[in-house]
Amino acid sequence: MYARDYVSKNLLKLAVTIALAALLPVLSYASDPASANWTKLSPATSPTARFGHAMAYDPVSGKIVVFGGIGNTYRNDTWTFDGTAWTKEHPPVAPPVRTGAAMLFDRKTKKVVMFGGYNGGHTNASFLRDTWLWDGATSTWTEVKMNTMPAHATGAVLFQDPLTGGVMMFGGWNATQRVPNLHETYRWTGQEWQKLHPKTVPIGRGWAVAVLDPIRKNVVMTGGSGDTIRTDNTYTWDGKDWTQQFPTTQVDALVFAGIVFDPRLKAVVVFGGWDEELGQDTNQTWSWDGSNWVQLTTKKSPLPREGLGMAYDPATHEAVMFGGQFVGSGHEFRDTWRWDGN
């Protein structure tokens, strides 16, 4: 991220003193998933504490991949998680340091795609626009060279297109621009980014969350930072155009949260993030059932945080969450949690 602990306090004038008692009232969930819960794992080895890392599941290797982020420094290390243990990878070539990159597996090329991020500088070029591919079969990174690239940005979101199954991208943030919150939609062809021109364009935003809902056959996007524009809204992408939804209950604008689709709950699950309404990091868990946002109750929960990584592991039928930062204290996490929506 343009990293929230150093920069966004000034950009967004964030406050961190609102009491936890001000949290929204808990709503009941239609299917009442009483057994859905967070469980803290205890792997023998873990990546160093960080936030703003990129994280995605790679079906080729059957592992979750984590890259970069920021802790005591900006990082460019690669880690994989097999459901039990973390392993530090040692590829011969690695992307430069960054935080706030977007990452997702591409079924067409059978590689994980990573775009953009921020490297800690103070120029337009400090907001990155490069694209890298992670090959889980060989544990190697390769940069994709192209003549035309999307704008320099951190905090874009990648998601799977419901029609083609390909990788799509929306938004991002670049504080050096007059309008920092970006609103473009791109399709990854396997070789380059193709800019689309949908009739409806969501409000520009960085560090939003978006994921494919395969049951409703659309992508759900919410939250993010819209500079001075509200992002406590929900949009869906059907493969051709964006549509704004108007649920009875709308989750607050969450910045740098985590998101997955949970097949067991048959719902999108969102955790954590900076709550723009409350002015603090949250540890709430929300679900989207196709028409409404519902806050879920859990017996245990990770501590409040933003900049966490979250990915669904189809091999274990569970989501994995790693790391993040609590802005109130500046503390970075290195804990690993499992979400079981059974």
N, C-alpha and C positions, 0 to 999 in steps of 0.2 A: 504494500500500500504506500501511498505517498506520505511516508509512514505515519500512521495516525498519532503515535506518541510524540513525534517530533514536529509534525507540520499541521495536521488537521485541527489541532487545538486552536491554532491561529486562523486557519481557513474557515472553520465552521463555528468557532466560539463556543466550544462544547463545555458544558458544566458537568461535574462529577460528584455533586453533593446531595442528590435527591435520595431519600431513604428507600430501602428495599420494601418497606411497607406500602409504598405507593404502586406496587405492581398491579396489573390488571386483574380483575376477578377471573377465577378459573371457570371455564365453560365445560359442559358435559360433552363427551364425544359420542356420535351417533351409534357406533358399534361397541362402545365401552371397552377398549382394549386394556383391561385391568392388569394384564401381565406385561404390557409394554413397559420397558424400563431401561435405565442406563446402568452399566456395570463397569467399574474401573478395572482395567487389566494390569498385570504386573510382569511385563516382558523383562528378560534379563538385561537387555541393552535397549536404549532408546536414543533417538536423535537429540541433539542439544536443544535446550529451550528456545522457542522461536514463535513468531507469528507472521502472518502474511505469506506463508509458504503455499506452493501449488500442490494439489493432491488429487489423484485420480486412480481408478481401478484399471488394471491392464489385464485383460483376459488371456493374452498370449502367454504371459509368465504366471498368471493366476495370482498376482500380487498387487497390492496397493503401492503406488509410487508417490514419493514426496520429494519436491525439489525446492531448494533455496529458502527464502524467508529472511527474517531479521531477528537477531537476539542481541548478543553483545557486539555483533557486526553483521553486515550484509553477507549472505551466504550463497554458495552455488554447489552445495553437496547434494547427492542423490541417495535416498534411502528407499528400501522396499520392505513391505510388511506382508507376511504370508498367513496372517490370521493368528499367529502365535508369537513370532519373533521378528524384531527389526534387524535388517542387514544393511550396512553401509556399502554402497556400490562404488566401484573405482573405474569408471569409464575413461578411456584414453583422452577423450575430448569432452568438455562440459560447457554449457552455456555460461555467460558471465553472471556475476552476482545480481540478485534482484529480489524484490518483494512485490506482492500483488500481481503476479502473473496468473494467467488463466490456463487450465489444462484439462484435456478430455481425450478419451480413446476414440480413434477414428476407425470404424469398421472397414472402410474401403481400403486404406493402406495398411491396416492392422498395426498401427503405431499410435502412440500417445502424442497428441499435438499440444504444444505450449506456445502461448503468444504473450508478448509484451511484459510489462512490469515497470519497476522503478528502482534505480541503482543508487539513490542517495544524493545525486547532484542537484544543481540549481538551474539547469538549462532545459530546453525542449528535448534535446537528445538524451537527457537523464530519464525521460519517460520513453521506454523502449518500444520498438515496433518489429522486432525480429521474431521469427517462427522457428521452432526447433521440434524435432521428432525423436521420441524415445522408442527404441526397438527392444521390446522385452525378450525377444529370442536371443539377442546378442549382448544385451545390457550396454547399449551404446547410444550416444546422442549424435544427431546430424542436423546442421542448420540448413534450412531451405532458402536458397537464394531466389529472389524474384524482383522483377522490375518495378512493380507497383505494390505498395504495401499499405495497410490501414494506417491511420494516424498514430503518432506516438501516444501511448496510453498505458496506464496502470488500471487495475480494477475492472477490466472488461469481464464479461461472463461468456463461457462456452456452454453449448447445450446440443443435444442430439435432435436433428430435424425429424418431425413425426412422419413425413412423407418419404424421404429418401434415406433416413438413418444416418445421414452425414453430419459433420460438425458445423455448427453455426456459431456466430458471435454477435453480441450486442454491447453497445455502450463503452464505458471506460471514463477515465479522468486524466486531465492534463492541466495542472495548475498554472502553466506558463501561457495558456491561451486565454483570450478575452472571455470566451464561454468554456469553462473547464469541463463541464459534464457533457459527454458525447452521446449521440443518439443514433448512430449508424448501425445497420444490420448487414452482416457479411455471411457468405457461404464459403466453406473450405472445399476446394475441388480436389485436393490431394497434392496440388502443386502451387496453388496461389489462392488468395482471398478475393472472392467475387462480391462486389458491392451490390446489394439489392435495393429496390426502391418500392417498398410496400406502401399501400395507400394510407395506412395508419402508422404513425410513428410514436412510440412511447416517449414519455418525458425522459430526456437524457439523464444518465446516472452512472456513477462508478461504484464498484463494490456491491452491486445488487446480487441476488441469488436467483437462479433459474435452473429448471430441470425438466426433462421429459416425463409426462404422465402417460404411460403406454395404454392405460385403461380408457382414458378420455381422448387419447390420440391428439394431445396438444402439449405445448410447453408452458409451464407456469413461471412467471417472473414477478418478483416483488422487491420492495425496499431499495437500498442503495443511497448514495449521496447525490442529491440533485442541486447542490450549491444552495441557492435560495428558493428552489422549487420543491414542493412537497413530493415525496416518493412513497407515502403510505397509501399505495394503490396496487392493484393487481392487473397484470396483462397476460393474455395467452397468445401463443403463436401456433397456427394450424398448418404451417408449411407454406402458406401463401401470404398471410397478412396477420397483423397484430390486432387484438380486440381487448379493450378495457373491460374488466369485469367489475361488478358492483355488489360484492357480498354483503350480507347483513352485518357480519363482523369482519373488520379489516385489521389484520395485524399491523402494529406500528411500523414505521419505516426503520428497518433493521439494516445496519451497515456492516459489511464484512462478516456476515453470519455463515452458517453451514446449511447445506440442503441436500437431500436425497429423495428418491422415490422408494417407498417401502412396500414391496409386493404383499407382505402379510397384512398390513393395515389397509392395503389398496388405497394409499394416500401419500401425498407429498409430506415430508417431515422437515421442518426448519428448526435449527437450534442456535441460540446465542446471538451475538452481534451487538453493536452499539445501537441502543434504542434512542432515536432522535427525539421522541416525545418525552421520555423519562430523563434523558440527558445522562445516561449511564450504560455500562455494559450489562447484559442480561444473561440469565441461564434458563430462560423459558424454552419449552418445547411446544411447537405449534404444528398443526396439520392442515392440509388443504384437501377437502374431500371432493373437489370438482365444482363446488358452488359456494363454499364458505370456509373461513378460517376458524379453527377451534384450538384453544389452548389445552394441552394434555397434562394430566397430573401424573407424576412419577414418584416412586418411592425414594429414589436417589437421583442426583443430577450433578454434572460437573459444575465447578464454580463459574460465576459469570465471566464472560470473555468475548473478544472479537478477534478476527484474523485467524480463526481456527481452520483446520483442514478437515473435510468430511467426505467420505466416499462409501458407496454401498458395495459389499463383497458378496456376489451371488453364490460363491462356493460355500460360505458359512451362513448365508441368508440373514446377514446382519450388517449394519452400518458401523463404520469405524470413525472415530473422531480423535484428532491429535492436535495438541499444542494450542496456541493462541496467546492473547495478552489481556490483562485486566488494566485498563487505562488509569483507573483511580490510583493504583499504586505503582504502575509501570512494570508490574511483575509479568514475566513470560513463563508459559507452561511448557512442560515436556511430557505430560501425562497422556495415556492412551485409554480411550473409553469405547465401549461397545454398546450400540443401540439395538435392542431386541424387540421388534414389534410383533412378536408371536401372538 
